[in-house]
Amino acid sequence: MAFLHSKIHPSTDAYYETFSLCWLDGDVDITDDNKKTQIMLHSIVKHFKPFNDAYEFKKYIEPLNQNHRLILIVSGRLGREIVPKIHQLPQLSSIYVYCMEKQLNEEWAKQFRKIKDIIIHQDHLITRIKSDKRCRVKNEERISFNMYITTDNLNQSTIALNENFVDSHLLINYLLRLELDPKDPRQLIDLCKTEYKSNKSQLTMIREFKNEYAPDKALFWYIRESFLYRMLNKALREQNINQLLLFRFVIRDIHKQLKENQYISPIRVYRGQFMTFSEIEYLQTSKNEYVSINTFLQASINQDKALELLKSSQISNYEHQALFIIDADPSISRKDPFVDISRFNSFIEETEILFMAGCIFRLIKVEKEGNIWKIHMELCGDNEPGLKRIFAYRRKIQGNENEDNEITLQTFGNVLQRMGKFDLAETIYHRLLDEVPSNDSSLADLYCSLGNANREKKNYDSSLEWYQKSLELRLRTQPSDFISLGNLYGSIGEAYSYNENNQKSLESYQKAIEQYQKANAEDHPHMANLYNNIASIYKRENKYPQSLKYYEKALIIDDLNSSSNHLNAAKSHNNIGIIHCYFGQLDLAMKHYQLSLSIKREILPPKHISIAHVYKNIGLVYEIQCDFEQSLTYYRKAASIYHEILPSKHPDVIQIDNTIQNVLAKLT
């Protein structure tokens, strides 16, 4: 599917090259020598930009993506001014001081580890930049990975990392299954031409790609040192979905070639990389955890060659040399293919292995030998039980359980929305609006998706407008699709509820119930959601008898559909317990809290915040009963989870700490 160029053109923080080069000098554009030097530097590094003002350069570098790598050439005078202000930025990779007097600048330069050299001759500068580029192309394209932590003691940060691991891996799967659009190649070529408009050699290669690319040439094009390799890997590394959508035909073709030419024997390969000690330390504490590689991964079968490349590269004072040692057995892993790419390019002198983007490895151990950290990993098999469980659950949540079926762009937008990428999902939906005929019945689903995206972004008025458009169209074109109409009325009710229009919300929920009744689907799982939502409104209005009535209706349906989602029943038990607590019916409240806790303990990790909420509710019952010892026990269980998962100033953390202090005061 093609996208508007305004959405995909590069900006100051979205270069496709792995790194860029800047020269900051008050005389950068004045002398003839400097102008000639600029031309030479630009021929080495495409993204070259001169500056004569330190403040303007600071404004330029600060918003760059932290994964970017920028090399700075700076005069001695401006270096003393700007380097202390920007040295800590992760996007600043290295600095060269280019000046007239070396000794004058050596003293201050010693304070900054990213300063690699003080240079006074032009030819020396050009040689250093050329050498720097060669090494960085091989070693600074860092292995981009996510980790899945299987420990039960999950905090908020770890939960987020686990979600990133799953979503980034599934993203590759969705891109491979996403329907192709014949306009994609043209749009990709237009984008490449714009990006490389001042680079004649790359423009020539882009024209060659346009005229000669074919699916069976995908690997050939990928392993060439060209625009395609750099742009695709950077898009994968940064998960730039707009760009990946244009590249998806290439990704699919590469995947097909990898599967067709799968390496047939078990193999061990090596890949060097610079890493900070904190990164290495994190890996040390993650033994036996899963590692998902976001990009295509290229590695050598020759350990000495990998080490030679690593040792020949410039390394900063805050980085360490690391060697990834990877074992892969094709007999147990067919979903993550890998091939010997020397077969596809005569310039590659010995066997090099390319792994498909999204491959998952298990981290075996991390050890240090001399100055080299060695990180041992092995490719996971297709039947790895833990992985199958993780991804099956996530696909179910995202409504995409069949991992082989082709998906539409709208379905992909819905998946992105469930991944929390609401702006991007909305962009996709708006693009589809321009392509779907005005009388097409699928527009109703599209309007509804736009309503959902705006609701998640808390744009409730816009959400209601889209839901109303969807409702009008569906009533006109599909008046007998009662389930869809019921879902839509339910969504409208939620939007009104968020806007605190309780009356309109209740009216919409009632209309939703009527649609399910017309479909003879009174036991549909969505009916439980409707009853829960109605009960919540009555609870908000302090109408507890009505609230209890609808919570109990929800529980009946949850029990009937318990095989699909036990957690809904746990939620209903907790809500019913809250209402009984309001009534002072503490035994009934405790009964439902314990039922809720039993279900959640069976399904959720022990440190899940939902379990903490139930602990707190049980603690409240004991406190009301003046059983302060038991109350304190459950409050402390809740506090243990809150403190581990939530920020220290989160309202739940503050409240539980205050509650514990109050109970302790009652015990003294």
Secondary structure, DSSP 4 states (H G I P E B T S, - for coil): ----HHHHS--TT--SSSEEEEEE-TTTTTSHHHHHHHHHHHHH-SSEEEES-HHHHHHHHTTS-TT-EEEEEE-HHHHHHHHHHHTT-TTEEEEEEE-S-HHHHHHHHTT-TTEEEEE--HHHHHHHHHHHHHHHHHHTSPPPEEEE---S---HHHHHHHHHHHHHHHHHHHHHHBPP-TTHHHHHHHHHHHHTTT-HHHHHHHHHHHHH--GGGHHHHHHSSSHHHHHHHHHHHHT-HHHHHHHHHHHHHHHHHHHHT---S-EEEEEEEEEEHHHHHHHHTTTT-EEEESS-EEEES-HHHHHHHHHTS---TTEEEEEEEEEE-TTT-SSS-EEEGGGG-TT--S-EEEEPTT-EEEEEEEEEETTEEEEEEEEPPTT-HHHHHHHHHHHHHTT---SSS-B-HHHHHHHHHHTT-HHHHHHHHHHHHTTS-TT-TTHHHHHHHHHHHHHHTT-HHHHHHHHHHHHHHHHHH-TT-HHHHHHHHHHHHHHHHHTT-HHHHHHHHHHHHHHHHHTT-TT-HHHHHHHHHHHHHHHHTT-HHHHHHHHHHHHHHHHHTTTT-HHHHHHHHHHHHHHHHHHT-HHHHHHHHHHHHHHHHHHS-TT-HHHHHHHHHHHHHHHHTT-HHHHHHHHHHHHHHHHHHS-TT-HHHHHHHHHHHHHHHHH-
